[in-house]
Amino acid sequence: MSFSTKLCNATHLRVQWKYHRGIELTIEPFGSLEISADIMSQMLPDQPGYENIRTDMDHFGVFLRDNTRTYESQAVEAIKASIKAKKQIYDEANNNIRSRAAQAGNVTEDAIDHKLEVGGYKKLQSDILELESIRGDLDKKAQKE
């Protein structure tokens, strides 16, 4: 592996990551950000705290550019990780809302949809669908190469 100081955003979403102690990393959709060597070194797998950083990277769909691999293969991995993280959040919220609705005796789909909408989970579901579409496009592009 040969990591660069380029942090790439493989998603259609703008990333505003409150990284550490007043450091905010902002990456435009499908863009990248040159980060300092110090921050880059913190994002390497053998560093203390890596698991927490990896969790954030997975959620946002960002990756540290590895010059020995294609952008597309790394982007697909980042998008898959982002989909997984976002689905977990959505599924937990959906299950909690349905459980609470059942306990209250208000199990209508309209009421559940309203709670999901108000909580921002419908937007999250829409983002997941868009990420799945982007992953499909990248998979096709990677197969052609």
Disulfide bonds with the S-S distance in Angstrom:
none
